């Protein structure tokens, strides 16, 4: 039996126990949602704090847990509570976006503001600019009075109206700023590094005995956050990425011995490359970080590309940006977010492909496509727009009930509360033996391994 961060106990690889969600104190204020429903002659719908969503959905796993005398692990169900912790008329809220851009950031901001104002009557809503830098005086950044603006137009905009930055700032000084501004709830929208920073902020808040809630909306375009069905913006991202694959196919098939290399996002996980290659089925090869590959040799990548050219006249190769790092000996350290810096697999393969075909005297038409920044900056599609609204609603309900050090997400199609340490304890990856990767292999026809 092992214990991972967040008070979670694992036994033989399965979840045994999930730490309870922290709260700031008893909820003694009747939710304004009850009064609103009463005015409209309706019955308000609330979620009880005891409601849970089971972690395991396989009968054998549940039977084994019960047979061992252990409780079934489950997540706290999200949703509006009948009684809330904060007085909406006095509450001041902060919102910050951190890390890389992702479709849907503005949708989440707009959803938070709309829910706070229209449902709970909270009007003091401050947007902090440029990520955690916005809390530090030396950067000289102003704030945005989100409660005073019309947020509806934000839903059709890519990027983030608040700006963003990578890297952490001194959490002590961030808490100083929250105290000065009288902030009672801080919504943090960001990835694993951002959420680690949020936990550091929450630790100081707790040490100082303050009543400030920290609620995270998880953001990663790579879809690599564990314990949630999917991250917002991911559906938009792989839909846009599939268009890049189609463009690569058109380029490759328009020339004799055409080769298109398409590099997509995916630092540690190949979800975008995999889903995009299934959405547009023209890829001959997909390379992801979870599956190492050989470049040279009779069973290597170059030999397979050559075979594609000889058999069908073209080749389309999709590469996740974190794939093939085993081919680089140099340690590049870490980036501003604390993640391992990646070598450029796209540039390496361009050189190796060119050298290989020059060496055998075959003329090729090589195209290299990197649409990453274009994908990151588009507005959310209809699916992600809906998802962002629902995440924002769940986050506001959690915050108003005094939940803190919490991440809201969708698990098994229900919105739940997860402790921050659990969410940042690992990275979600494509299972090389799982259904998704097998679907990719069946679609491309590529070998199970290039070795």
C-alpha positions as CSV (number, residue, x, y, z in Angstrom):
1,X,0.0,0.0,0.0
2,X,1.3,3.5,-0.9
3,X,0.3,7.0,-0.2
4,X,0.4,9.7,-2.8
5,X,0.0,13.5,-2.2
6,X,-3.5,14.6,-1.3
7,X,-4.2,12.0,1.4
8,X,-4.9,9.4,-1.2
9,X,-4.1,5.8,-0.5
10,X,-3.4,3.3,-3.3
11,X,-3.5,-0.5,-2.9
12,X,-2.1,-2.7,-5.7
13,X,-2.4,0.1,-8.2
14,X,-6.1,1.0,-7.4
15,X,-7.5,3.9,-5.4
16,X,-8.4,3.1,-1.8
17,X,-9.1,6.5,-0.2
18,X,-9.6,10.1,-1.3
19,X,-8.9,12.9,1.1
20,X,-11.9,15.0,2.0
21,X,-12.2,18.5,0.5
22,X,-11.2,21.3,2.9
23,X,-13.7,23.9,3.9
24,X,-13.3,27.3,5.5
25,X,-16.0,26.6,8.1
26,X,-19.7,25.9,8.7
27,X,-22.1,27.2,6.1
28,X,-24.8,29.3,7.8
29,X,-26.1,31.6,5.1
30,X,-29.1,30.5,3.0
31,X,-28.2,30.3,-0.6
32,X,-29.8,33.0,-2.7
33,X,-30.7,30.3,-5.2
34,X,-33.4,29.2,-2.8
35,X,-35.0,32.6,-2.8
36,X,-34.8,32.9,-6.6
37,X,-36.5,29.5,-7.0
38,X,-39.2,30.5,-4.5
39,X,-39.9,33.7,-6.5
40,X,-40.4,31.7,-9.6
41,X,-42.5,29.0,-7.9
42,X,-39.9,26.3,-8.4
43,X,-38.1,24.0,-6.0
44,X,-34.4,24.8,-5.8
45,X,-32.1,21.9,-6.5
46,X,-29.1,21.5,-4.1
47,X,-26.4,18.9,-3.7
48,X,-25.7,17.4,-0.3
49,X,-22.1,17.4,0.9
50,X,-22.3,13.7,1.4
51,X,-23.1,13.0,-2.3
52,X,-20.2,11.0,-3.9
53,X,-19.2,9.8,-7.4
54,X,-17.5,6.4,-7.2
55,X,-14.0,6.2,-8.5
56,X,-14.1,2.6,-9.8
57,X,-16.7,1.7,-12.5
58,X,-15.7,-1.9,-12.9
59,X,-17.6,-4.5,-10.9
60,X,-14.5,-6.6,-10.1
61,X,-12.6,-3.6,-8.7
62,X,-15.5,-2.7,-6.5
63,X,-16.0,-6.2,-5.3
64,X,-12.3,-6.6,-4.4
65,X,-12.4,-3.3,-2.4
66,X,-15.5,-4.4,-0.5
67,X,-14.1,-7.9,0.1
68,X,-11.0,-6.4,1.6
69,X,-13.2,-4.4,4.0
70,X,-12.2,-1.0,2.5
71,X,-14.7,1.8,1.7
72,X,-15.3,2.4,-2.0
73,X,-13.2,5.4,-3.1
74,X,-15.3,8.3,-4.3
75,X,-15.1,12.0,-5.2
76,X,-17.3,14.7,-3.7
77,X,-20.1,15.7,-6.1
78,X,-20.1,19.3,-7.3
79,X,-23.1,21.6,-7.4
80,X,-25.0,24.3,-5.5
81,X,-25.3,23.9,-1.7
82,X,-28.4,24.8,0.3
83,X,-26.3,26.9,2.6
84,X,-23.2,28.9,1.8
85,X,-20.2,30.2,3.6
86,X,-19.7,33.7,2.1
87,X,-22.1,36.6,2.2
88,X,-22.5,37.6,-1.5
89,X,-23.1,41.2,-0.7
90,X,-19.7,41.6,1.0
91,X,-17.6,39.1,-0.9
92,X,-14.7,40.2,-3.1
93,X,-13.5,37.7,-5.7
94,X,-10.3,37.5,-7.7
95,X,-9.7,35.6,-11.0
96,X,-6.3,34.9,-12.6
97,X,-5.2,32.9,-15.7
98,X,-1.7,31.4,-15.8
99,X,0.5,29.4,-18.2
100,X,0.1,28.8,-21.9
101,X,-2.9,29.8,-24.0
102,X,-5.7,27.4,-24.6
103,X,-9.1,27.7,-26.3
104,X,-11.8,28.5,-23.7
105,X,-9.9,30.7,-21.2
106,X,-12.2,33.7,-21.9
107,X,-15.2,31.4,-21.7
108,X,-14.3,30.3,-18.2
109,X,-13.7,33.9,-17.1
110,X,-17.1,35.0,-18.6
111,X,-18.8,32.0,-17.0
112,X,-17.3,32.8,-13.5
113,X,-18.4,36.4,-13.7
114,X,-21.9,35.6,-15.0
115,X,-22.5,33.0,-12.3
116,X,-21.2,35.2,-9.5
117,X,-23.3,38.2,-10.6
118,X,-26.5,36.7,-11.9
119,X,-26.9,33.7,-9.5
120,X,-25.3,34.9,-6.3
121,X,-25.3,38.7,-6.6
122,X,-21.5,39.1,-6.2
123,X,-20.4,42.3,-7.9
124,X,-16.8,42.9,-6.6
125,X,-14.9,40.7,-9.1
126,X,-11.2,41.6,-9.8
127,X,-9.2,40.2,-12.6
128,X,-5.5,40.0,-11.9
129,X,-3.3,40.5,-15.0
130,X,-0.6,38.3,-16.5
131,X,-0.8,35.4,-14.2
132,X,0.8,35.4,-10.8
133,X,2.8,38.5,-11.8
134,X,-0.4,40.5,-11.3
135,X,-0.1,40.1,-7.6
136,X,3.4,41.5,-7.3
137,X,3.7,45.3,-7.0
138,X,7.1,45.5,-8.9
139,X,5.4,44.5,-12.2
140,X,3.2,47.5,-12.0
141,X,0.2,45.8,-13.5
142,X,-3.3,47.1,-13.0
143,X,-6.4,45.1,-12.3
144,X,-9.6,44.6,-14.3
145,X,-12.9,45.3,-12.7
146,X,-14.7,42.3,-14.2
147,X,-17.9,43.0,-12.3
148,X,-18.3,46.3,-14.2
149,X,-17.9,45.0,-17.8
150,X,-20.1,43.0,-20.2
151,X,-18.4,39.6,-20.4
152,X,-20.6,38.2,-23.1
153,X,-18.3,39.3,-26.0
154,X,-15.4,37.3,-24.4
155,X,-17.0,34.0,-25.3
156,X,-16.1,34.6,-29.0
157,X,-12.5,35.5,-28.3
158,X,-9.4,33.4,-28.2
159,X,-6.7,34.0,-25.6
160,X,-7.4,35.5,-22.2
161,X,-8.6,39.1,-21.6
162,X,-6.5,39.0,-18.4
163,X,-3.2,38.0,-20.0
164,X,-1.0,35.3,-18.7
165,X,2.5,34.4,-17.8
166,X,4.5,31.3,-16.9
167,X,6.4,30.7,-13.7
168,X,5.7,31.1,-10.0
169,X,5.9,34.1,-7.8
170,X,6.5,34.4,-4.1
171,X,3.3,32.9,-2.5
172,X,3.8,35.0,0.6
173,X,3.6,38.2,-1.4
174,X,0.6,36.9,-3.3
175,X,-1.2,36.3,0.0
176,X,-0.2,39.8,1.1
177,X,-1.9,41.1,-2.0
178,X,-5.0,39.1,-1.4
179,X,-5.2,40.5,2.1
180,X,-4.7,44.1,1.0
181,X,-7.4,43.7,-1.6
182,X,-9.8,42.0,0.8
183,X,-10.2,39.0,-1.6
184,X,-12.3,36.2,-0.1
185,X,-12.2,33.8,-3.1
186,X,-9.4,33.4,-5.7
187,X,-10.2,31.4,-8.8
188,X,-7.1,30.1,-10.5
189,X,-7.3,28.9,-14.1
190,X,-4.1,27.0,-15.1
191,X,-2.3,23.7,-15.5
192,X,-0.3,21.5,-13.1
193,X,2.4,24.1,-12.4
194,X,-0.2,26.7,-11.8
195,X,-2.1,24.5,-9.4
196,X,1.0,23.7,-7.5
197,X,1.4,27.4,-7.0
198,X,-2.2,27.6,-5.9
199,X,-1.5,25.0,-3.3
200,X,1.5,26.9,-2.0
201,X,-0.7,30.0,-1.7
202,X,-3.4,28.0,0.1
203,X,-0.8,26.6,2.5
204,X,0.2,30.2,3.5
205,X,-3.4,31.2,3.8
206,X,-4.0,28.3,6.2
207,X,-0.8,29.1,8.2
208,X,-2.0,32.7,8.7
209,X,-5.4,31.6,9.7
210,X,-7.1,33.5,6.9
211,X,-10.5,32.7,5.4
212,X,-9.7,32.8,1.7
213,X,-10.9,30.1,-0.6
214,X,-8.6,28.8,-3.4
215,X,-10.6,27.2,-6.2
216,X,-8.9,25.9,-9.4
217,X,-10.3,25.3,-12.9
218,X,-7.8,22.9,-14.6
219,X,-6.4,24.0,-17.9
220,X,-4.1,22.1,-20.2
221,X,-4.4,22.0,-24.0
222,X,-2.6,18.6,-23.9
223,X,-5.4,17.0,-21.9
224,X,-2.8,15.5,-19.5
225,X,-4.5,16.3,-16.2
226,X,-5.5,13.1,-14.4
227,X,-8.8,12.1,-12.8
228,X,-10.9,14.2,-15.1
229,X,-12.7,13.1,-18.3
230,X,-11.2,15.9,-20.4
231,X,-9.7,19.3,-20.1
232,X,-11.5,22.3,-21.6
233,X,-10.2,23.4,-25.0
234,X,-9.0,20.0,-25.9
235,X,-11.9,19.2,-28.3
236,X,-11.3,22.5,-30.1
237,X,-7.5,21.9,-30.2
238,X,-7.6,18.4,-31.8
239,X,-10.3,19.6,-34.2
240,X,-8.0,22.4,-35.4
241,X,-5.0,20.0,-35.4
242,X,-6.9,17.6,-37.7
243,X,-7.1,20.4,-40.2
244,X,-3.3,20.7,-40.2
245,X,-3.1,16.9,-40.9
246,X,-5.4,17.4,-43.8
247,X,-3.3,20.2,-45.1
248,X,-0.2,18.0,-44.8
249,X,-2.0,15.2,-46.7
250,X,-2.9,17.6,-49.5
251,X,0.7,18.8,-49.7
252,X,2.2,15.3,-49.6
253,X,-0.1,13.9,-52.3
254,X,0.4,16.9,-54.6
255,X,4.0,16.0,-55.3
256,X,6.0,13.0,-56.3
257,X,7.4,11.4,-53.2
258,X,5.8,14.0,-51.0
259,X,6.4,13.9,-47.2
260,X,4.6,16.0,-44.7
261,X,5.8,16.2,-41.1
262,X,3.2,17.8,-38.8
263,X,4.3,18.7,-35.3
264,X,1.4,19.0,-32.8
265,X,1.2,19.9,-29.1
266,X,1.8,17.2,-26.5
267,X,4.8,17.6,-24.2
268,X,4.4,14.5,-22.2
269,X,1.1,13.0,-23.5
270,X,0.1,12.2,-27.1
271,X,-3.7,12.9,-26.8
272,X,-3.9,15.7,-29.3
273,X,-1.8,13.8,-31.9
274,X,-3.9,10.6,-31.3
275,X,-7.3,12.2,-31.5
276,X,-6.4,14.5,-34.4
277,X,-5.1,11.5,-36.4
278,X,-8.4,9.7,-35.8
279,X,-10.5,12.8,-36.7
280,X,-8.6,13.1,-40.0
281,X,-7.6,9.6,-41.1
282,X,-4.9,10.5,-43.6
283,X,-1.8,10.1,-41.3
284,X,0.5,7.2,-42.1
285,X,2.5,7.5,-38.9
286,X,1.8,9.0,-35.5
287,X,4.6,9.5,-32.9
288,X,3.8,10.2,-29.3
289,X,5.9,10.6,-26.1
290,X,4.6,7.4,-24.5
291,X,6.0,5.2,-27.3
292,X,9.7,5.3,-28.0
293,X,10.8,4.8,-31.6
294,X,14.0,4.1,-33.6
295,X,14.9,6.4,-36.4
296,X,17.4,4.1,-38.2
297,X,17.6,0.4,-39.1
298,X,15.5,-1.9,-41.2
299,X,12.5,-1.5,-38.8
300,X,13.0,2.1,-38.0
301,X,11.0,5.2,-38.9
302,X,13.0,6.2,-42.0
303,X,12.7,2.8,-43.5
304,X,9.0,2.9,-43.0
305,X,8.6,6.3,-44.6
306,X,10.7,5.0,-47.5
307,X,8.3,2.0,-47.9
308,X,5.3,4.4,-47.9
309,X,6.9,6.4,-50.7
310,X,7.6,3.4,-52.8
311,X,4.2,1.8,-52.2
312,X,1.8,4.8,-52.4
313,X,4.0,7.8,-53.4
314,X,3.6,9.9,-50.2
315,X,3.8,9.9,-46.5
316,X,2.2,11.9,-43.7
317,X,3.9,11.8,-40.3
318,X,2.3,13.3,-37.2
319,X,4.6,14.1,-34.3
320,X,3.7,15.1,-30.8
321,X,6.2,17.7,-29.6
322,X,7.4,15.6,-26.7
323,X,8.0,12.4,-28.8
324,X,11.5,11.1,-29.4
325,X,13.2,12.8,-26.6
326,X,15.3,9.6,-26.1
327,X,17.2,10.7,-29.2
328,X,18.7,13.7,-27.4
329,X,21.5,13.3,-24.9
330,X,21.7,16.8,-23.7
331,X,19.7,17.8,-20.6
332,X,18.1,21.2,-21.4
333,X,17.0,21.8,-17.8
334,X,13.5,23.2,-17.0
335,X,11.4,25.9,-18.5
336,X,9.7,28.9,-16.6
337,X,6.9,26.6,-15.4
338,X,9.3,24.1,-13.9
339,X,8.7,21.5,-16.6
340,X,11.5,19.6,-18.3
341,X,12.6,21.6,-21.4
342,X,12.2,19.7,-24.6
343,X,14.5,19.3,-27.5
344,X,13.1,20.0,-31.0
345,X,12.1,16.6,-32.4
346,X,10.6,18.3,-35.5
347,X,13.9,19.9,-36.5
348,X,15.8,16.6,-35.9
349,X,13.4,14.6,-38.1
350,X,13.5,17.1,-40.9
351,X,17.3,16.8,-41.0
352,X,17.3,13.0,-40.7
353,X,14.6,12.6,-43.4
354,X,16.4,14.9,-45.8
355,X,19.7,13.2,-45.2
356,X,18.3,9.7,-45.6
357,X,16.7,10.3,-49.0
358,X,19.7,12.3,-50.2
359,X,21.8,9.3,-49.3
360,X,19.7,6.9,-51.4
361,X,19.3,9.3,-54.2
362,X,15.6,9.7,-54.0
363,X,14.1,13.1,-54.7
364,X,11.5,14.1,-52.2
365,X,9.2,17.1,-51.6
366,X,9.4,17.7,-47.8
367,X,6.9,19.9,-46.0
368,X,7.1,20.8,-42.3
369,X,3.9,22.1,-40.6
370,X,3.8,23.4,-37.0
371,X,0.4,24.9,-36.3
372,X,0.7,25.0,-32.5
373,X,0.3,28.8,-31.9
374,X,-2.5,29.0,-34.4
375,X,-4.3,26.2,-32.5
376,X,-3.7,27.7,-29.0
377,X,-5.2,31.0,-29.9
378,X,-8.5,30.1,-31.5
379,X,-11.9,30.6,-29.8
380,X,-13.5,27.6,-28.2
381,X,-15.9,25.6,-30.3
382,X,-19.5,24.9,-29.3
383,X,-18.7,21.8,-27.3
384,X,-15.9,23.4,-25.3
385,X,-18.0,26.6,-24.8
386,X,-20.6,24.5,-23.0
387,X,-18.0,22.7,-21.0
388,X,-16.4,25.9,-19.9
389,X,-19.7,27.3,-18.6
390,X,-20.4,24.1,-16.6
391,X,-16.9,24.2,-15.1
392,X,-17.3,27.8,-14.2
393,X,-20.7,27.1,-12.5
394,X,-19.2,24.2,-10.5
395,X,-16.3,26.4,-9.4
396,X,-18.6,29.2,-8.2
397,X,-20.8,26.8,-6.3
398,X,-17.8,25.3,-4.6
399,X,-16.3,28.6,-3.7
400,X,-19.6,30.1,-2.3
401,X,-19.8,27.0,0.0
402,X,-16.4,27.7,1.4
403,X,-14.6,24.9,-0.4
404,X,-10.9,25.5,-0.7
405,X,-7.7,23.9,-2.0
406,X,-10.0,22.3,-4.6
407,X,-10.1,21.6,-8.3
408,X,-13.4,21.3,-10.2
409,X,-13.6,18.8,-13.0
410,X,-15.8,16.3,-14.8
411,X,-15.3,12.6,-13.8
412,X,-17.5,9.9,-15.4
413,X,-19.7,12.7,-16.8
414,X,-20.4,14.2,-13.4
415,X,-18.8,17.4,-12.0
416,X,-16.8,16.7,-8.9
417,X,-14.5,18.3,-6.4
418,X,-10.9,17.0,-6.2
419,X,-8.1,18.0,-3.8
420,X,-5.3,19.9,-5.5
421,X,-2.5,17.6,-4.4
422,X,-4.2,14.6,-6.0
423,X,-4.6,16.4,-9.4
424,X,-0.9,17.4,-9.5
425,X,0.4,14.0,-8.3
426,X,0.9,12.6,-11.8
427,X,0.4,13.3,-15.5
428,X,-2.2,11.5,-17.5
429,X,-0.8,9.7,-20.5
430,X,-1.9,7.7,-23.5
431,X,-1.8,4.0,-22.6
432,X,0.3,2.2,-25.2
433,X,-1.8,-0.9,-24.6
434,X,-5.1,0.9,-24.3
435,X,-8.0,1.4,-26.7
436,X,-7.0,4.9,-27.9
437,X,-3.6,4.0,-29.1
438,X,-4.8,0.7,-30.6
439,X,-7.4,2.7,-32.6
440,X,-4.6,4.9,-33.9
441,X,-2.5,1.9,-34.9
442,X,-5.4,0.3,-36.7
443,X,-6.1,3.6,-38.5
444,X,-2.6,4.3,-39.7
445,X,-1.5,0.8,-40.3
446,X,1.9,1.6,-38.8
447,X,3.9,-1.1,-36.9
448,X,3.3,-1.4,-33.1
449,X,6.9,-0.4,-32.7
450,X,9.7,1.2,-34.8
451,X,12.7,-0.7,-33.4
